[in-house]
Amino acid sequence: MIDLEYDAIVVGAGPAGSIAARILAENDIKTLVVEKKQEIGTPKRCAEGINIDGLEKVGLKPDPVWARREIKGAVLYSPHGKSLEMFLDKKRGYVIERKIFEKYLARDAIRAGARYMVKTLATEVIKEDGKISGINAVHMGKKLRIKSKLIIAADGVDSKIAKSAGLNTKNPLTDYHSGFQYEMVGLNLKNTDLLHIYFGNEIAPKGYVWIFPKDDDTANVGIGILGRLSDKGNKAKDYLDRFIENHPQIFKNASAIEINAGGIPVGSSIDPLVMDGLMVVGDAAHQVNPIHGGGMALAMNAAKISAEVGVKAIKEGDLSKKRLYEYEKIWRETEGVKMQKLLKLRSFLEKLKDKDFESLADILTEEDIIKLTKGKYRFLLKLFMKKAPKMLPLARKFLT
Ligand SMILES: Cc1cc2nc3c(=O)[nH]c(=O)nc-3n(C[C@H](O)[C@H](O)[C@H](O)COP(=O)(O)OP(=O)(O)OC[C@H]3O[C@@H](n4cnc5c(N)ncnc54)[C@H](O)[C@@H]3O)c2cc1C
């Protein structure tokens, strides 16, 4: 057994973990990051889309090293192929090269003073007299006992650390999407500076298919569907393969160079997010956009907030749940409010039939869609009253 001691341990070197580590280290907190994989960023489990706000909030500027394609907006396709283009206004988005991005974030944290240990699996928290005092870990067959004042659990969707500390991080099947994706080359795609998103219950029940271009002929082509459906023998992969087969004009000459799969916790947040000596961030805390399943920006923002609170708590010598709750409060009052609205909107969208999607494609404008992505949906009631009265009862049930 090897004994180590740090002020803060971050479990997981994903986007959340490395942002938290950088901020802790920048503030002279002796920080260790443990990452179970032997290579940070690999394999990726991501379509790699992020908007500029998500980067800027945590002090990042797009770097050509990882910002692979600038994106100007998206095209949404109805089940029968009607399309609606929406542009990001003056803002930009990016499809990034996540394997490089994650290493870049780790590099920044290390340069700020954090220590990283890859191929190091955190197995559980250590509790002494009922109080969390560190973690047990295994590094290449060697057992480690690492003491620390604060633990930030940034260990992703399958988080074990928060669970071992006693928090409920279970993913209910109603709030869990199955994601499956190919990175493909050889596509024949128009508008490669737009994301392409396809809806419909035959295409992707209670979810969507995406094509996120990385190049003129290269893209992440994926699907997210409600996990419950995938369990009934209709696997996400089967739907995606069918979609590809049904679009030979795009995929005739394309081949996959990579397969990515993973779960997406779309329930908006676990409750609580903190306990004495421990904070949970990112996918581990289910801080993912309930509508589109994007989680990098939210994870990094939560990590920033938690690390800033962690710095103050360590310097004050108060790692109590009450002190760390500042992180949870800020989260719930900012991102959390929007997430709750998007959760409601998701419940509504999940009830739509294909004919409803067609009606939406007829009546929604670009501005309407932008409003919806921000969780502003009240206008829908008025709109349905005027233009799609058949959808009113459903909207009243889920959106009021
Ligand atoms: C198919 C798919 C497509 C997606 N597309 C997008 C997208 O386009 N845009 C977007 O913003 N989001 C997307 N997401 C979601 C996004 O990938 C996550 O929200 C994001 O990775 C969350 O970051 P994180 O740091 O919280 O967790 P992760 O990135 O999962 O990082 C957790 C890290 O912890 C490590 N770890 C886990 N357990 C332990 C342990 N016990 N000990 C040590 N290390 C451990 C893991 O190896 C991992 O490196 C997608 C997800 C999927 C599955």
The ligand as an ORCA input file, in Angstrom:
! r2SCAN-3c Opt
* xyz 0 1
  C     -22.613      9.249    -28.141
  C     -22.464     10.528    -27.356
  C     -22.410     11.734    -28.025
  C     -22.270     12.932    -27.299
  N     -22.165     14.114    -27.976
  C     -21.948     15.251    -27.306
  C     -21.738     16.481    -28.003
  O     -21.730     16.551    -29.235
  N     -21.525     17.604    -27.278
  C     -21.488     17.590    -25.901
  O     -21.303     18.660    -25.289
  N     -21.675     16.451    -25.235
  C     -21.886     15.275    -25.892
  N     -22.030     14.101    -25.200
  C     -21.977     14.150    -23.726
  C     -20.554     14.401    -23.247
  O     -19.680     13.478    -23.831
  C     -20.485     14.354    -21.722
  O     -21.526     15.141    -21.195
  C     -19.138     14.861    -21.199
  O     -18.125     13.969    -21.546
  C     -19.156     15.015    -19.687
  O     -17.860     15.294    -19.216
  P     -17.367     14.748    -17.798
  O     -16.008     15.283    -17.616
  O     -18.402     15.001    -16.772
  O     -17.341     13.157    -17.936
  P     -16.447     12.235    -18.878
  O     -16.071     12.937    -20.104
  O     -17.188     10.951    -18.988
  O     -15.127     12.010    -18.028
  C     -15.098     11.162    -16.912
  C     -13.690     10.620    -16.776
  O     -13.606      9.911    -15.541
  C     -12.871      8.727    -15.747
  N     -13.262      7.791    -14.685
  C     -14.467      7.190    -14.519
  N     -14.469      6.432    -13.408
  C     -13.232      6.559    -12.856
  C     -12.630      6.012    -11.682
  N     -13.308      5.215    -10.849
  N     -11.336      6.336    -11.415
  C     -10.644      7.163    -12.245
  N     -11.172      7.699    -13.371
  C     -12.453      7.423    -13.661
  C     -13.283      8.294    -17.143
  O     -12.340      7.399    -17.706
  C     -13.336      9.624    -17.873
  O     -12.114      9.983    -18.447
  C     -22.193     12.896    -25.886
  C     -22.247     11.669    -25.217
  C     -22.374     10.500    -25.942
  C     -22.384      9.188    -25.194
*
